[in-house]
Amino acid sequence: AAGAAGLVIGAAGGAGIASAVSGDGPVTGAGGPRALTSVGSTEVAFHGRHQPGITTPLQSRGHLVAFDLAPGAGRKEAAALLRRWSATARTLMAGKAPSADTGIALDAGPSSLTVTFGFGRTFFDRTGLAARRPMQLDPLPSFSNDAVDPKRSEGDLWVQIGADDSLVAFHALRALQKEAGDAARVRWQMNGFNRSAGATSRPMTARNLMGQVDGTNNPRTTDPDFDRRIFVPAGATGAQDWMADGSYAVVRRIRMLLDDWEGLTREKQERVIGRRKADGAPLSGGSETTPLDLDKRGPDGKLVVPDNAHARISAPEQNGGAAMLRRPFSFHDGIDADGAPDAGLLFVCWQADPLRGFVPVQRKLDRGDALSPFVRHESSGLFAVPGGAAEGEYVGQRLLE
Ligand code: HEM
């Protein structure tokens, strides 16, 4: 139901399809050249109804980068930039080297590389396109728990890079940054990670740096209402016409106050979320995939999933159906002078409309979520991510042409 984006064309173990396509040449081993059959061989399609990197399984490495158009750069320069960026993303995602290559990823396969492009609110004034700015890009409200640094927030353009290899991800980042040339400059950049493929014998939902199983109750591409919740309808009209099959990304750098968090007993930690730490199962019983029973009471008469548990407060049933696809990376940027790790979650969530996704849920969490005392939102971005480029098209062409 999620359309063709994120489609894996050369699955790991799939006889090295991707390296054959890439022309990078096979891996050389002791017995001579052999095909790439592991993580590196997985290739994600660049072209499709939706951009890649939304329904694509989480990759182990991610870079989030915002750019501002350079003074004097307008719609023409932006269109040329998106054309260059799209061509390079397509080449790199196929595991091929662009011209004038740095060689950083020379001996790696596509490694599930995805590159996703979005437009921020300020892009439209700078390019004379204000009339085509969707109201979905209106500024997010501020929340009481916010400690947002404007320099690390928003931006004219946003690029999300994900890959199952750090060198492949950096290679893409470097290539795209160089290609920005005189047209755009990096405004901020954040680096993230997730568990590496193959690190666990039990393929399961990822863990975050609080040690929780995180992502369990995400909407699934097989849900009948998945497309309606996550993607702008194909027939979108008005200022949103160019956003057909696109999605809105809310990006928050959320610092985890790990010293405080780790001071809680496991039992208290579990009550903060409403799920068990070991396997992510609801405190109301069952296994990870059992629905939460929000009405269940213990022998003491108290709710088993507490009133202020994060999973209760954020559930769609508690928010008029508001839902989003959470697709985060963890981050760790060193240790502060006081010894506290500068670590947390690069929270990225996807929805057809932020006012029916992130905003109502965050409003509610902000009013009394048990997790709030242990996190701090340090930066914020909202980006319109258009639909995927068809063959021969570049991303954003329907807006910029
Ligand atoms: C559920 C952690 C921030 C929305 C969960 C779960 C965990 C978790 C462990 C339960 C497992 C799951 O269903 O994924 C965190 C952490 C956060 C954070 C550590 C900050 C560092 C947010 C924010 C939002 C959000 C900012 C949105 C405004 C949700 C939603 C669910 C959820 C919608 C699923 C609820 C359900 O349907 O059961 N989160 N979360 N989370 N979280 Fe968060």
Residues whose N, C-alpha, C, O or C-beta is under 5 A from the ligand:
A	BS01	HEM	Q212 V213 D214 G215 T216 N217 N218 I254 I273 A311 S314 A315 P316 L345 F358 V361 Q362 V375
